Amino acid sequence: MFFLLRLAFWLGIVLVLLPTGSAQHGATDGEVHAADAISAASATVHDLRGFCAREPNACSVGSEIATNMGYRAQAGAKMLYEFLSEVLAPRETGSLGGEAGTAAGNAAPLRDSQNTLTPADLAPAWHGPVVHKDPRRPI
């Protein structure tokens, strides 16, 4: 959520600073210079810093709301994570069905083994010739 707010802020800054490309906006009577915009933004930030001193009740309520929204976002993210983990998790993990006598142990397997390995597949990999150490020769 905070990422989206930052993205919207910076996208707004980029859109404001892009040139318009038309000649009618280039007139000097209504033009706002970058220094004026920075001065106005600085004054706004300075005014917002004193907001909690002027309106402590509104500031405390806003803080509680922000905290509750954070908790709800965290709970929602946890629920989404658990849901996606359940939906995207593999149905079979390849583990054994369980011990004899349990319901999982008595259940029939979902599918039979495919037995697709050939004897060549089952043979061990080639490791090269075996080198014997000669105790008479130093290494």
C-alpha positions as CSV (number, residue, x, y, z in Angstrom):
1,M,0.0,0.0,0.0
2,F,2.8,2.4,0.9
3,F,4.5,1.5,-2.4
4,L,1.4,2.6,-4.3
5,L,1.3,5.9,-2.4
6,R,4.9,6.6,-3.2
7,L,4.4,5.6,-6.8
8,A,1.4,7.9,-7.1
9,F,3.4,10.8,-5.6
10,W,6.4,10.4,-7.8
11,L,4.2,9.9,-10.9
12,G,2.4,13.1,-10.0
13,I,5.7,15.0,-9.7
14,V,6.9,13.7,-13.1
15,L,3.6,14.6,-14.8
16,V,3.7,18.1,-13.3
17,L,7.3,18.7,-14.4
18,L,6.8,17.5,-18.0
19,P,6.7,20.2,-20.6
20,T,3.3,20.9,-22.1
21,G,4.5,21.4,-25.7
22,S,1.9,24.1,-26.6
23,A,2.7,27.8,-27.2
24,Q,-0.3,29.1,-25.2
25,H,1.1,27.8,-21.9
26,G,4.4,29.5,-22.5
27,A,3.1,33.0,-21.7
28,T,4.9,34.7,-18.8
29,D,1.8,36.2,-17.2
30,G,0.6,32.9,-15.6
31,E,3.8,31.0,-15.4
32,V,5.0,29.5,-12.1
33,H,8.7,29.2,-11.8
34,A,10.4,26.2,-10.1
35,A,11.7,28.4,-7.3
36,D,8.1,29.5,-6.5
37,A,6.8,25.9,-6.6
38,I,9.6,24.8,-4.2
39,S,8.9,27.7,-1.9
40,A,5.2,26.9,-1.8
41,A,6.0,23.2,-1.1
42,S,8.3,24.2,1.7
43,A,5.7,26.4,3.2
44,T,3.1,23.5,3.0
45,V,5.5,21.1,4.7
46,H,6.3,23.6,7.4
47,D,2.5,24.2,8.0
48,L,1.9,20.4,8.2
49,R,4.6,20.0,10.8
50,G,2.7,22.2,13.2
51,F,-0.7,20.5,12.5
52,C,-0.5,18.2,15.6
53,A,0.3,21.2,17.8
54,R,-2.8,23.0,16.5
55,E,-5.1,20.0,16.4
56,P,-4.0,17.3,18.9
57,N,-7.3,15.5,18.9
58,A,-7.4,15.1,15.1
59,C,-3.7,14.0,15.1
60,S,-4.4,11.3,17.8
61,V,-7.5,10.0,16.0
62,G,-5.6,9.9,12.7
63,S,-2.8,8.0,14.4
64,E,-5.3,5.4,15.7
65,I,-6.9,5.1,12.3
66,A,-3.5,4.6,10.6
67,T,-2.6,2.0,13.2
68,N,-5.8,0.1,12.7
69,M,-5.4,0.3,8.9
70,G,-1.9,-1.2,9.3
71,Y,-3.2,-4.1,11.4
72,R,-6.0,-4.8,8.9
73,A,-3.5,-4.7,6.0
74,Q,-1.3,-7.1,7.9
75,A,-4.2,-9.5,8.6
76,G,-5.3,-9.2,5.0
77,A,-1.9,-10.0,3.7
78,K,-1.7,-13.0,6.0
79,M,-5.0,-14.3,4.8
80,L,-4.0,-13.8,1.2
81,Y,-0.7,-15.6,1.8
82,E,-2.4,-18.5,3.5
83,F,-5.0,-18.7,0.7
84,L,-2.4,-18.6,-2.1
85,S,-0.2,-21.2,-0.2
86,E,-3.2,-23.5,0.0
87,V,-4.3,-23.0,-3.6
88,L,-0.8,-23.1,-5.2
89,A,0.6,-25.9,-3.0
90,P,1.2,-29.2,-4.7
91,R,-1.5,-31.8,-3.8
92,E,1.1,-34.7,-3.5
93,T,4.4,-34.1,-1.8
94,G,5.8,-37.5,-2.6
95,S,6.0,-38.5,1.1
96,L,4.7,-41.8,2.4
97,G,1.0,-42.1,3.0
98,G,1.4,-42.7,6.7
99,E,1.6,-45.5,9.2
100,A,-0.5,-48.6,8.9
101,G,-3.8,-48.3,10.8
102,T,-4.3,-44.6,10.0
103,A,-6.8,-43.4,7.5
104,A,-4.1,-42.1,5.2
105,G,-2.3,-45.5,5.4
106,N,-5.5,-47.4,4.4
107,A,-6.4,-45.0,1.6
108,A,-5.7,-46.3,-1.9
109,P,-3.0,-44.5,-3.8
110,L,-4.2,-41.8,-6.1
111,R,-2.3,-43.1,-9.1
112,D,-0.1,-46.1,-9.9
113,S,3.6,-45.8,-10.5
114,Q,4.4,-45.1,-14.1
115,N,7.6,-47.3,-14.1
116,T,9.1,-45.3,-16.9
117,L,12.8,-45.8,-15.9
118,T,14.8,-48.2,-18.2
119,P,17.6,-50.4,-16.9
120,A,20.1,-47.9,-18.4
121,D,18.5,-45.2,-16.3
122,L,18.9,-47.3,-13.2
123,A,22.6,-48.0,-13.8
124,P,25.0,-45.9,-11.7
125,A,26.7,-42.9,-13.4
126,W,30.2,-43.3,-14.8
127,H,32.9,-42.2,-12.3
128,G,36.1,-42.8,-14.3
129,P,38.9,-45.2,-13.6
130,V,39.8,-46.1,-10.1
131,V,43.2,-44.8,-9.1
132,H,45.1,-46.8,-6.5
133,K,47.7,-45.1,-4.4
134,D,51.2,-46.5,-4.5
135,P,52.6,-46.3,-1.0
136,R,56.1,-46.2,-2.4
137,R,55.6,-43.0,-4.5
138,P,55.2,-39.7,-2.7
139,I,52.4,-37.5,-3.9
